[in-house]
Amino acid sequence: MYSAVSVSERMIKMNVCVIIPTYNNHKTLQRVLDGVLELTNSVIVVNDGSTDTTSQILNEYKRITLITVGKNQGKGNALKEGFRKAKSLGFDYAITIDSDGQHFPDDISVFLDALESEEKDVLLIGSRNMSHESVPKKSSFGNKFSNFWFWFETGIELNDTQSGYRLYPLNAIPNKFFTKKFEFEIEIIVRTAWNDIPVKNVPIKVLYDPTERVSHFRPFRDFTRISILNTVLVLLLFLYIKPRNFFRSFKKKSFIAFFKEDVLSSSDSNLKKALSIALGVFCGIAPFWGFQTAMVISVAVLLRWNKALAFTFSNVSIPPMIPFIIYGSLKVGGLFVEDKAKFTFGNPITFNHVKTNIVQYLIGSFILATVMAFIFGVGSYLVLSLSKKSKK
């Protein structure tokens, strides 16, 4: 256990402040403030439009930096205001603590210990004992629900993702956010993890006193908001984050390394490799303009196929091949609908041909993509099988 003086000195040395968002928690606010101020003077309080005696209580504290929001905007907005102020004051880290009395200020030292042990920026979340008899069952269920979606969206397993007792690396979190209420605390940890910042739990104590604690969580409205946010985050995960991460890792490899690791030495079966190649060819030829990479990586991830092979063969639509693909699509389409694209291959082929013959192109494109995917898939399966036999 650290003394109050040592905690204060450590916070100054590590450039850490405390942010306390509050809204109508006048029963517990004073106890929380007194406990935090025993440890540090670097305290930012955000009064988020409180209508009880919160303002009168805060006016008695001259050592705090006070931000007053005229009308209640939500916890997320209060935290954003606190982060903005902390950064303007030159802090690198901010520990957030709720004003409802469930957190113990002396656990600040737990966050400092964990931060000192890290070699780079980290986002720390206090892990509560959610099985304690004082914890409401709805809180325990909500936490498990949140933990699952955080794992699904980031691949990181945590015991507690809903605790408001956290340490944020101010210069490593996103600058802009979509949300400003309770769901903000989910958005910020997911998007910070997507920026390759470790998100970890640290053990903390918790106190749920039903006679004092006031919860502003509105089950139907806020659960709906959280569900909508998770839907958006999952879409972003598959349409942007997964392709982005794969492309970054792919760029680091040479062609020889790719061929050895992802084709020859891959543990995937020949069938899975062939299907991955077929998927890449199909997405590369089919008219998914601008979305080929997101499409092929997302499908490969969902089906657990070889992402590297699928991505590589989706590049059949590189610029030099585009005229051939357009020509072939229009010609194939002309076999099934009236051929209005009257031109020979020697003439310049542009996207105007696609624009003026869109139905013919779309039909031909999907048929051509399917046929070529079949040819490449079967061909690659045979080649891989023969290669395996020759090695034996």
N, C-alpha and C positions, 0 to 999 in steps of 0.2 A: 504494500500500500504506500502510495506517495503522499507526502504532505501537501497542503494547499500551496505553499510557496514553490515547491519543486514543480508542480503541475503548471503553475503560472509561468515559471521560467521556461519550461519546456515548450509551452504554447508560443511564447514570444520567439524562442529560438527556431521553432518549426514554422512560424508564421501562420498560426491557426487561430481562427476566431470561432465564436459560437453564435448561431442564428436561432432565434426562438420565434416562430410564427404563432400568433395567438388570435383566437376569435371566441369571445364570450366564455372564457375559462377563468373567471374572476375568483372562483373558489380555490383553485390550485396554483394560479399564476404566481402569487407572492412567494409560495414555498419553492417553486422551481427557480425563480429569479434569485432568491437568497442563496440557494444551493450552488447555482452556477457562479454567482459573484464572489463566493468564497474561494473559488478556484482561479478566476480570471476576470480582468476588466474589459477584455475584448468581446463585448456582447452586443449583438444587434438584435433588436426586438422589432417585429413587424406586426403592428396592430391592424388586423384585416377588417376594419369597419365594425368593431365590437360595439354592441348597444347596451352592455351592462356596465359595471363599474370599472372595467379594464382601464379606461383612460385615466381615471383618478388614481388607480394603483400605480400606473406607469409614470405619472407625473411626480411621484415620490422618489423615483430612482434617477439620480443625476449622473451616474457612472455609465449608463447604457447609451448606445446610439439608437435612437427611436425613429422608425419609419411609420407614418400613419396613412393608411389607405381609407379614404372617405367612406366608400361603400364596399361591403363584403364582395370580394372577387374570387375567393377560393384559395385553398391552401397552396396549390401550385403557383398561382400568381404571387402569393406572399413570399414563397421561397425564391422565385425569380427576382423579386425586389430585393430580397436579402442578399442573394448572390451578386447582383449588380452593385450594391453598396459595398459589399466585402471586397470585391475586385477593385473598386475605385479607391478603397482605403489601403490597397496594396497587399491584401492577404492572399496566400496561395491555397489554403485549405479552409473549409468551413465545416464545423460539426453542427448538425441540426438536431434540436431536441424539442419534443412536443411540450406544450404548456398544460396538458391535462393531468399531469402528476404521475403518469405511469412509468416514467424514466427516472433513474437515479443519477444526479449530476456527477457523483464520484466515479461513474463508469467512463467519464471522459478520458481517464488515464488508460483504459483498455484500448481506446482508439489510438491514443498516442503511442502506446507500446507496439501496436500492430503496424502503424505507419512507419515507425523507426526501423522495423524489421524488413521493410520493403525496399527494393533497389530502384523502383520507379513508381510513377503515380499509380494510385489504387483508389477504388471507391469501396468504402467499408459500410456494411449494414449490420446494426446490432441484432443479434439473434436471441429472441425471447424464448422462454420455456412455454410453448403454446399448450403443453399438456397440463399445466398447473390448474388446479381446481378453480382459481379465481378468474381464469381467462374465459370469456364468453364463447360458447360453441360456435356462434356465427363468425366470430373473429378467427377461430381455429380453421373453420372450413374455408373462409375467404383467403386465408394465408396459403392453404394447400392448393387452392385453385390458382392463385397468383404464382406460386412456386412452379407449378406445372407449365404454365404458359411462358414463364421466364426461361425455363429449361428448353422448351420447344423452340423459342425464338433466338436463343443464344448458345445452347449447348452447355450451359453452366448450371450445376445443381447447387441450390442453396436451401437452407432450412427455414429461412425467414426473408421474404422479399417485401413485406408490408410495413416493417418497423420504420417509424419516422426518425429514430435515433441513428444518424448516419454521419460519415465523414466524406465530403465531396472534394475532389481535386478541382479547384475552380478553373484552372487553365486547360483542363482536359475534357470537361463536359461540353456538350453542344452549345452553340450560341443562341439558337432559335428552337422553339418548341411548338407543338401543335395544340397542347392542352394547358389548362390552368387551374384545374380543380384536383380532386383526390387522385385521379388517374395520372396526373403529372409524375408522381413518384414511381410509377411503373415505366412510363415513357423514358424518363431520364436514365434509369439504370439499364434498360435495354439498349438505348441508342449509345450510351457510353461504352457498353460492352462491345457494340458493333464497331467502335473506334479503337478496338484492341486494348482497352483499359481493363485490367483485372477487376472483377467485382467479387468481394468476399464477405463472409459473415464473421463477426466477432461476438463472443458470448457476453450478454448483458443481463442485468436483473430487470424484473418488471413488477409493477404493482397495479392491480385493477381494483379500485375502491368505488363501488357503485354509488356510495353516498356523496362522492366528490366529483367523479369523472363525468364529463359531458361529452358525448360523441355527436359530431355533426355529420356523420356518414348517413346518407339517405339510401337505404337498401335498393329500392327499385331504380331511382334515377342514376345513382352512382355506379351500380352494377351494370346498368345499360351502357353508361359511358365507358366503363372499363372493357366491356365486351366489344364495343365498337372499336376502341383503341387497339385491342388485341387482333381484331380482324384486319385493321389497317397495317399493323406491324407484321403480321404473317404475310400479307401481300407484298410488302416491301422486302421481306426476307427472301422470298422466292424470285421476285422480279428484279431486285437490285442487289441486295447484300450477298446472296449466294454467288451470282455471276461475278460480282465485283471481286469477292475474295478468291474465287477460282482463277479469274483472269490475272490477279496479282501474283498468285503462286505460279501460274503457267508462264508468265513473262520471265520469271527467274530461271527457267530451265532452258537448256540448249536443246536443239532438235534431237541430238544423239541421246542426251539424257532422257528426254521424253520417250523416245522409241524404246530404250532399254527398260525404263521403269514402268511406263504406262501401257506398253504394248507387249513386250517380251516377258518381263518379270512380274507383271500384274498377276495377282492371285485370282482374278476373275476367270470364270470359265470361258472357253472359246465362244459358246453361245451368247454369253452376256457381252463379250467384246463385239461380236458381230451385230447384235441388236443395238449396241451403242453407236456403232458406225452407221447402221441403217437410220437410226434416229437423227444423227447429225446430218446425213445427206438429205433426209426428208425436210428437216427444218431449214436447211440451207437453200433448198430449191423452192419450197412452198412460199407463198406471198406473205411472209411475216416480216415485212420491211421494217427495219429498225429494232425488231424484237427477237431476232434469231437467237442471239446469245442468251438473253433472259429466258426464252422459251426452252432452248435445248438444255441449259443447265438446270432449270427448274424441274423439267420432266425427268432428267437423269437422276436428280436428287430424290425425287418422289419414288421412282422405280428402283433406286439403288443400282443403277447401271454405271458404267465407266464414264465419268464426267469428262476426263481428258480426251478420250477418243471421240465422244459425241461432239465436244466443242471443236476439235480439230477438223472433223469432216463436215461440220456445218459451214466451214469456210470455203465450200465449193462455190459460194456466191461472191467471191472476191471480185473486184472491178473487172479484170480481164475476162472473166467468165460470164459476166452479166449479159452481154449481147447474145451469147450462145443459149443461155437459159431462157431469155425472153423469146428468142426465135423458136426454140424447141417447144416452149409452152404454148405459143400462139399456133404453131403447126399442129401440135397434138390436140389443142382445143378445137381447131378447125375440122377435126375428124368427127366431132360430136355435135357441133353447132354450125350454123352457116358461117363459112370462112369469109369474113369481111376484111381481113388483113391481107390485102393483095400486094405482096411484095416478094422479091427474091432475096436470098441471103446476102447477095452482093451489095444491096442497098444499105445505107446507114440505118441502124436500128436504135430507136430512142424510146424513152418512156411515153412519148406521145402515142406510139403504137399500142401501148398498154392502156392508156387513158381512153382512146377512141374504140378499143375493142376489149373492154374490161371483162365482160362475161366470158368471152372466148379465152382470154388470158387466164382467168381464175380457174376455170374448168381444166384447161390444159396444164396449168401449173401444178395443181393438186394431183392430177393423173401422172404427170411426168415425175413429180416428187415421189409418188408411191412406187412407180416402176423402177426408178433409179435406186431408191432405198432398198427394194427387194434384190436388185442385181448386186449392189455393193454388199448387202448383208450376207447373201448366199455366197458370193465370191470370197469375201473376207473370211467367212467360216471355213470354207474349203482350204484357203491358203493357210490359215492358222492351224487347222487340223493336220495338213501335210507337213507344216513346219515342226509341229510337235512330234509327229512320227519320225521325221528325219533325225531329230535330236536323240530320240530313243535308240 
